[in-house]
Amino acid sequence: MSVFDLKTGETAEIVRTEFSGGAGARLASLGIIAGKRVTVLAFSLFKSSVLIGCGAVRLGIRKSLARLIEVKLCE
């Protein structure tokens, strides 16, 4: 399951990230790493991007990057 598969308001734990290069380094510096909890705050019109929250960081990412963040739902 990826971040993009979550519904608005759902929280999940990041299991693995599959991106590399500049995007991977930037997201890792913002705390988007394995073991952290991420919450889906909103989707854009036509679901082309997603607004996520991870700790104190609020970040809008496009659909292609959101699909590369593997998560498991928190209970």
C-alpha positions as CSV (number, residue, x, y, z in Angstrom):
1,M,0.0,0.0,0.0
2,S,1.3,3.5,-0.8
3,V,0.6,6.9,0.6
4,F,-1.6,7.6,-2.4
5,D,-3.8,4.7,-1.6
6,L,-4.7,6.2,1.8
7,K,-7.9,8.2,2.4
8,T,-8.0,11.7,3.7
9,G,-7.4,11.7,7.4
10,E,-5.8,8.3,7.6
11,T,-2.4,7.8,9.3
12,A,0.1,5.2,8.4
13,E,3.7,4.3,9.2
14,I,6.3,4.5,6.4
15,V,7.7,1.1,5.7
16,R,10.0,1.8,2.8
17,T,10.7,4.6,0.3
18,E,11.7,3.7,-3.3
19,F,12.9,7.0,-4.6
20,S,16.5,8.0,-5.1
21,G,18.5,11.0,-6.3
22,G,17.6,14.6,-5.5
23,A,14.0,13.8,-4.6
24,G,15.0,11.1,-2.2
25,A,17.6,13.3,-0.5
26,R,15.1,16.2,-0.2
27,L,12.3,14.1,1.3
28,A,14.7,12.4,3.7
29,S,15.9,15.8,4.9
30,L,12.3,16.7,5.6
31,G,11.8,13.5,7.7
32,I,10.0,11.4,5.1
33,I,11.9,8.2,6.1
34,A,11.0,4.6,7.2
35,G,9.6,4.4,10.7
36,K,7.9,7.8,10.7
37,R,4.1,8.3,10.7
38,V,2.5,10.1,7.9
39,T,-1.1,11.5,7.6
40,V,-2.9,12.3,4.4
41,L,-4.3,15.8,4.8
42,A,-5.9,16.4,1.4
43,F,-5.9,15.6,-2.3
44,S,-5.8,18.1,-5.1
45,L,-8.5,18.4,-7.7
46,F,-8.5,15.3,-9.9
47,K,-6.1,13.6,-7.4
48,S,-2.9,14.7,-9.2
49,S,-1.1,15.4,-5.9
50,V,-1.5,14.8,-2.2
51,L,-0.8,17.0,0.9
52,I,0.8,15.0,3.6
53,G,1.9,15.7,7.2
54,C,4.8,14.0,8.8
55,G,5.7,15.5,12.3
56,A,5.8,19.3,12.0
57,V,6.3,19.1,8.2
58,R,3.4,19.7,5.8
59,L,4.3,18.7,2.2
60,G,2.5,18.6,-1.1
61,I,3.9,15.8,-3.4
62,R,2.8,14.6,-6.8
63,K,1.1,11.3,-7.4
64,S,4.2,9.6,-8.9
65,L,6.2,10.3,-5.7
66,A,3.4,9.4,-3.4
67,R,3.1,6.0,-5.0
68,L,6.8,5.3,-4.1
69,I,6.2,5.7,-0.4
70,E,5.2,2.3,1.0
71,V,3.1,2.4,4.2
72,K,1.2,0.2,6.6
73,L,-1.9,1.5,8.4
74,C,-1.7,2.4,12.1
75,E,-4.1,0.9,14.4
